[in-house]
């Protein structure tokens, strides 16, 4: 399900707190789903997961199947929580 431009812009504004970035950020980069650990696209990865940060719940953590399998570390950009344990 595709999100509306206004919803995407609202999300970026909440995460960055900057209206200047909103005007300059291309819409395509806002909706790209990539692994937080390796930055690879998860488009065709059926074992990829997305979940809210276990600590703050404000940021959505996206993990690809490879990083899940090798237990790669990730860090929440909002609160600094590091996982997996």
Phi and psi restraints in degrees (range 20) as a CNS / XPLOR table:
assign (resid 1 and name C) (resid 2 and name N)
       (resid 2 and name CA) (resid 2 and name C) 1.0 -82.3 20.0 2
assign (resid 2 and name N) (resid 2 and name CA)
       (resid 2 and name C) (resid 3 and name N) 1.0 140.1 20.0 2
assign (resid 2 and name C) (resid 3 and name N)
       (resid 3 and name CA) (resid 3 and name C) 1.0 -89.1 20.0 2
assign (resid 3 and name N) (resid 3 and name CA)
       (resid 3 and name C) (resid 4 and name N) 1.0 153.3 20.0 2
assign (resid 3 and name C) (resid 4 and name N)
       (resid 4 and name CA) (resid 4 and name C) 1.0 -73.8 20.0 2
assign (resid 4 and name N) (resid 4 and name CA)
       (resid 4 and name C) (resid 5 and name N) 1.0 154.1 20.0 2
assign (resid 4 and name C) (resid 5 and name N)
       (resid 5 and name CA) (resid 5 and name C) 1.0 -56.5 20.0 2
assign (resid 5 and name N) (resid 5 and name CA)
       (resid 5 and name C) (resid 6 and name N) 1.0 -39.0 20.0 2
assign (resid 5 and name C) (resid 6 and name N)
       (resid 6 and name CA) (resid 6 and name C) 1.0 -64.9 20.0 2
assign (resid 6 and name N) (resid 6 and name CA)
       (resid 6 and name C) (resid 7 and name N) 1.0 -39.9 20.0 2
assign (resid 6 and name C) (resid 7 and name N)
       (resid 7 and name CA) (resid 7 and name C) 1.0 -65.8 20.0 2
assign (resid 7 and name N) (resid 7 and name CA)
       (resid 7 and name C) (resid 8 and name N) 1.0 -42.3 20.0 2
assign (resid 7 and name C) (resid 8 and name N)
       (resid 8 and name CA) (resid 8 and name C) 1.0 -64.5 20.0 2
assign (resid 8 and name N) (resid 8 and name CA)
       (resid 8 and name C) (resid 9 and name N) 1.0 -42.7 20.0 2
assign (resid 8 and name C) (resid 9 and name N)
       (resid 9 and name CA) (resid 9 and name C) 1.0 -64.5 20.0 2
assign (resid 9 and name N) (resid 9 and name CA)
       (resid 9 and name C) (resid 10 and name N) 1.0 -38.1 20.0 2
assign (resid 9 and name C) (resid 10 and name N)
       (resid 10 and name CA) (resid 10 and name C) 1.0 -63.7 20.0 2
assign (resid 10 and name N) (resid 10 and name CA)
       (resid 10 and name C) (resid 11 and name N) 1.0 -42.2 20.0 2
assign (resid 10 and name C) (resid 11 and name N)
       (resid 11 and name CA) (resid 11 and name C) 1.0 -62.0 20.0 2
assign (resid 11 and name N) (resid 11 and name CA)
       (resid 11 and name C) (resid 12 and name N) 1.0 -43.9 20.0 2
assign (resid 11 and name C) (resid 12 and name N)
       (resid 12 and name CA) (resid 12 and name C) 1.0 -65.1 20.0 2
assign (resid 12 and name N) (resid 12 and name CA)
       (resid 12 and name C) (resid 13 and name N) 1.0 -40.0 20.0 2
assign (resid 12 and name C) (resid 13 and name N)
       (resid 13 and name CA) (resid 13 and name C) 1.0 -62.2 20.0 2
assign (resid 13 and name N) (resid 13 and name CA)
       (resid 13 and name C) (resid 14 and name N) 1.0 -42.2 20.0 2
assign (resid 13 and name C) (resid 14 and name N)
       (resid 14 and name CA) (resid 14 and name C) 1.0 -66.6 20.0 2
assign (resid 14 and name N) (resid 14 and name CA)
       (resid 14 and name C) (resid 15 and name N) 1.0 -38.0 20.0 2
assign (resid 14 and name C) (resid 15 and name N)
       (resid 15 and name CA) (resid 15 and name C) 1.0 -76.6 20.0 2
assign (resid 15 and name N) (resid 15 and name CA)
       (resid 15 and name C) (resid 16 and name N) 1.0 -38.2 20.0 2
assign (resid 15 and name C) (resid 16 and name N)
       (resid 16 and name CA) (resid 16 and name C) 1.0 -97.7 20.0 2
assign (resid 16 and name N) (resid 16 and name CA)
       (resid 16 and name C) (resid 17 and name N) 1.0 -31.0 20.0 2
assign (resid 16 and name C) (resid 17 and name N)
       (resid 17 and name CA) (resid 17 and name C) 1.0 72.5 20.0 2
assign (resid 17 and name N) (resid 17 and name CA)
       (resid 17 and name C) (resid 18 and name N) 1.0 18.4 20.0 2
assign (resid 17 and name C) (resid 18 and name N)
       (resid 18 and name CA) (resid 18 and name C) 1.0 -129.4 20.0 2
assign (resid 18 and name N) (resid 18 and name CA)
       (resid 18 and name C) (resid 19 and name N) 1.0 123.5 20.0 2
assign (resid 18 and name C) (resid 19 and name N)
       (resid 19 and name CA) (resid 19 and name C) 1.0 -76.2 20.0 2
assign (resid 19 and name N) (resid 19 and name CA)
       (resid 19 and name C) (resid 20 and name N) 1.0 -27.1 20.0 2
assign (resid 19 and name C) (resid 20 and name N)
       (resid 20 and name CA) (resid 20 and name C) 1.0 -63.2 20.0 2
assign (resid 20 and name N) (resid 20 and name CA)
       (resid 20 and name C) (resid 21 and name N) 1.0 -41.1 20.0 2
assign (resid 20 and name C) (resid 21 and name N)
       (resid 21 and name CA) (resid 21 and name C) 1.0 -64.8 20.0 2
assign (resid 21 and name N) (resid 21 and name CA)
       (resid 21 and name C) (resid 22 and name N) 1.0 -35.8 20.0 2
assign (resid 21 and name C) (resid 22 and name N)
       (resid 22 and name CA) (resid 22 and name C) 1.0 -57.5 20.0 2
assign (resid 22 and name N) (resid 22 and name CA)
       (resid 22 and name C) (resid 23 and name N) 1.0 -44.2 20.0 2
assign (resid 22 and name C) (resid 23 and name N)
       (resid 23 and name CA) (resid 23 and name C) 1.0 -71.0 20.0 2
assign (resid 23 and name N) (resid 23 and name CA)
       (resid 23 and name C) (resid 24 and name N) 1.0 -31.6 20.0 2
assign (resid 23 and name C) (resid 24 and name N)
       (resid 24 and name CA) (resid 24 and name C) 1.0 -91.9 20.0 2
assign (resid 24 and name N) (resid 24 and name CA)
       (resid 24 and name C) (resid 25 and name N) 1.0 -21.1 20.0 2
assign (resid 24 and name C) (resid 25 and name N)
       (resid 25 and name CA) (resid 25 and name C) 1.0 -73.5 20.0 2
assign (resid 25 and name N) (resid 25 and name CA)
       (resid 25 and name C) (resid 26 and name N) 1.0 124.7 20.0 2
assign (resid 25 and name C) (resid 26 and name N)
       (resid 26 and name CA) (resid 26 and name C) 1.0 -71.0 20.0 2
assign (resid 26 and name N) (resid 26 and name CA)
       (resid 26 and name C) (resid 27 and name N) 1.0 144.8 20.0 2
assign (resid 26 and name C) (resid 27 and name N)
       (resid 27 and name CA) (resid 27 and name C) 1.0 -60.9 20.0 2
assign (resid 27 and name N) (resid 27 and name CA)
       (resid 27 and name C) (resid 28 and name N) 1.0 -36.3 20.0 2
assign (resid 27 and name C) (resid 28 and name N)
       (resid 28 and name CA) (resid 28 and name C) 1.0 -60.9 20.0 2
assign (resid 28 and name N) (resid 28 and name CA)
       (resid 28 and name C) (resid 29 and name N) 1.0 -42.4 20.0 2
assign (resid 28 and name C) (resid 29 and name N)
       (resid 29 and name CA) (resid 29 and name C) 1.0 -71.0 20.0 2
assign (resid 29 and name N) (resid 29 and name CA)
       (resid 29 and name C) (resid 30 and name N) 1.0 -22.4 20.0 2
assign (resid 29 and name C) (resid 30 and name N)
       (resid 30 and name CA) (resid 30 and name C) 1.0 -73.0 20.0 2
assign (resid 30 and name N) (resid 30 and name CA)
       (resid 30 and name C) (resid 31 and name N) 1.0 -29.6 20.0 2
assign (resid 30 and name C) (resid 31 and name N)
       (resid 31 and name CA) (resid 31 and name C) 1.0 -101.9 20.0 2
assign (resid 31 and name N) (resid 31 and name CA)
       (resid 31 and name C) (resid 32 and name N) 1.0 6.5 20.0 2
assign (resid 31 and name C) (resid 32 and name N)
       (resid 32 and name CA) (resid 32 and name C) 1.0 -76.6 20.0 2
assign (resid 32 and name N) (resid 32 and name CA)
       (resid 32 and name C) (resid 33 and name N) 1.0 125.4 20.0 2
assign (resid 32 and name C) (resid 33 and name N)
       (resid 33 and name CA) (resid 33 and name C) 1.0 -96.2 20.0 2
assign (resid 33 and name N) (resid 33 and name CA)
       (resid 33 and name C) (resid 34 and name N) 1.0 112.2 20.0 2
assign (resid 33 and name C) (resid 34 and name N)
       (resid 34 and name CA) (resid 34 and name C) 1.0 -129.6 20.0 2
assign (resid 34 and name N) (resid 34 and name CA)
       (resid 34 and name C) (resid 35 and name N) 1.0 152.9 20.0 2
assign (resid 34 and name C) (resid 35 and name N)
       (resid 35 and name CA) (resid 35 and name C) 1.0 -65.3 20.0 2
assign (resid 35 and name N) (resid 35 and name CA)
       (resid 35 and name C) (resid 36 and name N) 1.0 135.6 20.0 2
assign (resid 35 and name C) (resid 36 and name N)
       (resid 36 and name CA) (resid 36 and name C) 1.0 -70.6 20.0 2
assign (resid 36 and name N) (resid 36 and name CA)
       (resid 36 and name C) (resid 37 and name N) 1.0 -22.6 20.0 2
assign (resid 36 and name C) (resid 37 and name N)
       (resid 37 and name CA) (resid 37 and name C) 1.0 -88.3 20.0 2
assign (resid 37 and name N) (resid 37 and name CA)
       (resid 37 and name C) (resid 38 and name N) 1.0 -44.6 20.0 2
assign (resid 37 and name C) (resid 38 and name N)
       (resid 38 and name CA) (resid 38 and name C) 1.0 -115.2 20.0 2
assign (resid 38 and name N) (resid 38 and name CA)
       (resid 38 and name C) (resid 39 and name N) 1.0 -5.5 20.0 2
assign (resid 38 and name C) (resid 39 and name N)
       (resid 39 and name CA) (resid 39 and name C) 1.0 66.0 20.0 2
assign (resid 39 and name N) (resid 39 and name CA)
       (resid 39 and name C) (resid 40 and name N) 1.0 18.0 20.0 2
assign (resid 39 and name C) (resid 40 and name N)
       (resid 40 and name CA) (resid 40 and name C) 1.0 -86.5 20.0 2
assign (resid 40 and name N) (resid 40 and name CA)
       (resid 40 and name C) (resid 41 and name N) 1.0 146.5 20.0 2
assign (resid 40 and name C) (resid 41 and name N)
       (resid 41 and name CA) (resid 41 and name C) 1.0 -65.3 20.0 2
assign (resid 41 and name N) (resid 41 and name CA)
       (resid 41 and name C) (resid 42 and name N) 1.0 143.5 20.0 2
assign (resid 41 and name C) (resid 42 and name N)
       (resid 42 and name CA) (resid 42 and name C) 1.0 -108.6 20.0 2
assign (resid 42 and name N) (resid 42 and name CA)
       (resid 42 and name C) (resid 43 and name N) 1.0 17.1 20.0 2
assign (resid 42 and name C) (resid 43 and name N)
       (resid 43 and name CA) (resid 43 and name C) 1.0 -53.9 20.0 2
assign (resid 43 and name N) (resid 43 and name CA)
       (resid 43 and name C) (resid 44 and name N) 1.0 -48.8 20.0 2
assign (resid 43 and name C) (resid 44 and name N)
       (resid 44 and name CA) (resid 44 and name C) 1.0 -104.9 20.0 2
assign (resid 44 and name N) (resid 44 and name CA)
       (resid 44 and name C) (resid 45 and name N) 1.0 21.1 20.0 2
assign (resid 44 and name C) (resid 45 and name N)
       (resid 45 and name CA) (resid 45 and name C) 1.0 -99.8 20.0 2
assign (resid 45 and name N) (resid 45 and name CA)
       (resid 45 and name C) (resid 46 and name N) 1.0 100.5 20.0 2
assign (resid 45 and name C) (resid 46 and name N)
       (resid 46 and name CA) (resid 46 and name C) 1.0 -72.0 20.0 2
assign (resid 46 and name N) (resid 46 and name CA)
       (resid 46 and name C) (resid 47 and name N) 1.0 -16.1 20.0 2
assign (resid 46 and name C) (resid 47 and name N)
       (resid 47 and name CA) (resid 47 and name C) 1.0 -99.0 20.0 2
assign (resid 47 and name N) (resid 47 and name CA)
       (resid 47 and name C) (resid 48 and name N) 1.0 4.6 20.0 2
assign (resid 47 and name C) (resid 48 and name N)
       (resid 48 and name CA) (resid 48 and name C) 1.0 -70.4 20.0 2
assign (resid 48 and name N) (resid 48 and name CA)
       (resid 48 and name C) (resid 49 and name N) 1.0 153.6 20.0 2
assign (resid 48 and name C) (resid 49 and name N)
       (resid 49 and name CA) (resid 49 and name C) 1.0 -130.6 20.0 2
assign (resid 49 and name N) (resid 49 and name CA)
       (resid 49 and name C) (resid 50 and name N) 1.0 157.0 20.0 2
assign (resid 49 and name C) (resid 50 and name N)
       (resid 50 and name CA) (resid 50 and name C) 1.0 -138.4 20.0 2
assign (resid 50 and name N) (resid 50 and name CA)
       (resid 50 and name C) (resid 51 and name N) 1.0 134.2 20.0 2
assign (resid 50 and name C) (resid 51 and name N)
       (resid 51 and name CA) (resid 51 and name C) 1.0 -154.9 20.0 2
assign (resid 51 and name N) (resid 51 and name CA)
       (resid 51 and name C) (resid 52 and name N) 1.0 155.5 20.0 2
assign (resid 51 and name C) (resid 52 and name N)
       (resid 52 and name CA) (resid 52 and name C) 1.0 -70.6 20.0 2
assign (resid 52 and name N) (resid 52 and name CA)
       (resid 52 and name C) (resid 53 and name N) 1.0 153.0 20.0 2
assign (resid 52 and name C) (resid 53 and name N)
       (resid 53 and name CA) (resid 53 and name C) 1.0 -53.9 20.0 2
assign (resid 53 and name N) (resid 53 and name CA)
       (resid 53 and name C) (resid 54 and name N) 1.0 129.8 20.0 2
assign (resid 53 and name C) (resid 54 and name N)
       (resid 54 and name CA) (resid 54 and name C) 1.0 -63.6 20.0 2
assign (resid 54 and name N) (resid 54 and name CA)
       (resid 54 and name C) (resid 55 and name N) 1.0 -20.6 20.0 2
assign (resid 54 and name C) (resid 55 and name N)
       (resid 55 and name CA) (resid 55 and name C) 1.0 -92.1 20.0 2
assign (resid 55 and name N) (resid 55 and name CA)
       (resid 55 and name C) (resid 56 and name N) 1.0 -55.4 20.0 2
assign (resid 55 and name C) (resid 56 and name N)
       (resid 56 and name CA) (resid 56 and name C) 1.0 -104.5 20.0 2
assign (resid 56 and name N) (resid 56 and name CA)
       (resid 56 and name C) (resid 57 and name N) 1.0 -27.3 20.0 2
assign (resid 56 and name C) (resid 57 and name N)
       (resid 57 and name CA) (resid 57 and name C) 1.0 73.0 20.0 2
assign (resid 57 and name N) (resid 57 and name CA)
       (resid 57 and name C) (resid 58 and name N) 1.0 5.3 20.0 2
assign (resid 57 and name C) (resid 58 and name N)
       (resid 58 and name CA) (resid 58 and name C) 1.0 -90.5 20.0 2
assign (resid 58 and name N) (resid 58 and name CA)
       (resid 58 and name C) (resid 59 and name N) 1.0 -21.9 20.0 2
assign (resid 58 and name C) (resid 59 and name N)
       (resid 59 and name CA) (resid 59 and name C) 1.0 -117.9 20.0 2
assign (resid 59 and name N) (resid 59 and name CA)
       (resid 59 and name C) (resid 60 and name N) 1.0 140.5 20.0 2
assign (resid 59 and name C) (resid 60 and name N)
       (resid 60 and name CA) (resid 60 and name C) 1.0 -88.8 20.0 2
assign (resid 60 and name N) (resid 60 and name CA)
       (resid 60 and name C) (resid 61 and name N) 1.0 120.3 20.0 2
assign (resid 60 and name C) (resid 61 and name N)
       (resid 61 and name CA) (resid 61 and name C) 1.0 -88.0 20.0 2
assign (resid 61 and name N) (resid 61 and name CA)
       (resid 61 and name C) (resid 62 and name N) 1.0 129.1 20.0 2
assign (resid 61 and name C) (resid 62 and name N)
       (resid 62 and name CA) (resid 62 and name C) 1.0 -118.3 20.0 2
assign (resid 62 and name N) (resid 62 and name CA)
       (resid 62 and name C) (resid 63 and name N) 1.0 127.8 20.0 2
assign (resid 62 and name C) (resid 63 and name N)
       (resid 63 and name CA) (resid 63 and name C) 1.0 -129.6 20.0 2
assign (resid 63 and name N) (resid 63 and name CA)
       (resid 63 and name C) (resid 64 and name N) 1.0 133.8 20.0 2
assign (resid 63 and name C) (resid 64 and name N)
       (resid 64 and name CA) (resid 64 and name C) 1.0 -82.2 20.0 2
assign (resid 64 and name N) (resid 64 and name CA)
       (resid 64 and name C) (resid 65 and name N) 1.0 166.2 20.0 2
assign (resid 64 and name C) (resid 65 and name N)
       (resid 65 and name CA) (resid 65 and name C) 1.0 -64.8 20.0 2
assign (resid 65 and name N) (resid 65 and name CA)
       (resid 65 and name C) (resid 66 and name N) 1.0 -35.5 20.0 2
assign (resid 65 and name C) (resid 66 and name N)
       (resid 66 and name CA) (resid 66 and name C) 1.0 -65.4 20.0 2
assign (resid 66 and name N) (resid 66 and name CA)
       (resid 66 and name C) (resid 67 and name N) 1.0 -47.2 20.0 2
assign (resid 66 and name C) (resid 67 and name N)
       (resid 67 and name CA) (resid 67 and name C) 1.0 -67.0 20.0 2
assign (resid 67 and name N) (resid 67 and name CA)
       (resid 67 and name C) (resid 68 and name N) 1.0 -31.8 20.0 2
assign (resid 67 and name C) (resid 68 and name N)
       (resid 68 and name CA) (resid 68 and name C) 1.0 -66.0 20.0 2
assign (resid 68 and name N) (resid 68 and name CA)
       (resid 68 and name C) (resid 69 and name N) 1.0 -42.4 20.0 2
assign (resid 68 and name C) (resid 69 and name N)
       (resid 69 and name CA) (resid 69 and name C) 1.0 -66.3 20.0 2
assign (resid 69 and name N) (resid 69 and name CA)
       (resid 69 and name C) (resid 70 and name N) 1.0 -41.2 20.0 2
assign (resid 69 and name C) (resid 70 and name N)
       (resid 70 and name CA) (resid 70 and name C) 1.0 -90.9 20.0 2
assign (resid 70 and name N) (resid 70 and name CA)
       (resid 70 and name C) (resid 71 and name N) 1.0 4.4 20.0 2
assign (resid 70 and name C) (resid 71 and name N)
       (resid 71 and name CA) (resid 71 and name C) 1.0 56.0 20.0 2
assign (resid 71 and name N) (resid 71 and name CA)
       (resid 71 and name C) (resid 72 and name N) 1.0 48.6 20.0 2
assign (resid 71 and name C) (resid 72 and name N)
       (resid 72 and name CA) (resid 72 and name C) 1.0 -68.9 20.0 2
assign (resid 72 and name N) (resid 72 and name CA)
       (resid 72 and name C) (resid 73 and name N) 1.0 142.2 20.0 2
assign (resid 72 and name C) (resid 73 and name N)
       (resid 73 and name CA) (resid 73 and name C) 1.0 -70.8 20.0 2
assign (resid 73 and name N) (resid 73 and name CA)
       (resid 73 and name C) (resid 74 and name N) 1.0 150.8 20.0 2
assign (resid 73 and name C) (resid 74 and name N)
       (resid 74 and name CA) (resid 74 and name C) 1.0 -138.0 20.0 2
assign (resid 74 and name N) (resid 74 and name CA)
       (resid 74 and name C) (resid 75 and name N) 1.0 158.3 20.0 2
assign (resid 74 and name C) (resid 75 and name N)
       (resid 75 and name CA) (resid 75 and name C) 1.0 -134.4 20.0 2
assign (resid 75 and name N) (resid 75 and name CA)
       (resid 75 and name C) (resid 76 and name N) 1.0 129.1 20.0 2
assign (resid 75 and name C) (resid 76 and name N)
       (resid 76 and name CA) (resid 76 and name C) 1.0 -70.5 20.0 2
assign (resid 76 and name N) (resid 76 and name CA)
       (resid 76 and name C) (resid 77 and name N) 1.0 125.1 20.0 2
assign (resid 76 and name C) (resid 77 and name N)
       (resid 77 and name CA) (resid 77 and name C) 1.0 -71.6 20.0 2
assign (resid 77 and name N) (resid 77 and name CA)
       (resid 77 and name C) (resid 78 and name N) 1.0 -14.4 20.0 2
assign (resid 77 and name C) (resid 78 and name N)
       (resid 78 and name CA) (resid 78 and name C) 1.0 -87.5 20.0 2
assign (resid 78 and name N) (resid 78 and name CA)
       (resid 78 and name C) (resid 79 and name N) 1.0 -51.9 20.0 2
assign (resid 78 and name C) (resid 79 and name N)
       (resid 79 and name CA) (resid 79 and name C) 1.0 -111.0 20.0 2
assign (resid 79 and name N) (resid 79 and name CA)
       (resid 79 and name C) (resid 80 and name N) 1.0 -11.1 20.0 2
assign (resid 79 and name C) (resid 80 and name N)
       (resid 80 and name CA) (resid 80 and name C) 1.0 86.7 20.0 2
assign (resid 80 and name N) (resid 80 and name CA)
       (resid 80 and name C) (resid 81 and name N) 1.0 4.2 20.0 2
assign (resid 80 and name C) (resid 81 and name N)
       (resid 81 and name CA) (resid 81 and name C) 1.0 -59.4 20.0 2
assign (resid 81 and name N) (resid 81 and name CA)
       (resid 81 and name C) (resid 82 and name N) 1.0 135.3 20.0 2
assign (resid 81 and name C) (resid 82 and name N)
       (resid 82 and name CA) (resid 82 and name C) 1.0 -114.5 20.0 2
assign (resid 82 and name N) (resid 82 and name CA)
       (resid 82 and name C) (resid 83 and name N) 1.0 135.3 20.0 2
assign (resid 82 and name C) (resid 83 and name N)
       (resid 83 and name CA) (resid 83 and name C) 1.0 -145.1 20.0 2
assign (resid 83 and name N) (resid 83 and name CA)
       (resid 83 and name C) (resid 84 and name N) 1.0 175.1 20.0 2
assign (resid 83 and name C) (resid 84 and name N)
       (resid 84 and name CA) (resid 84 and name C) 1.0 -69.4 20.0 2
assign (resid 84 and name N) (resid 84 and name CA)
       (resid 84 and name C) (resid 85 and name N) 1.0 165.3 20.0 2
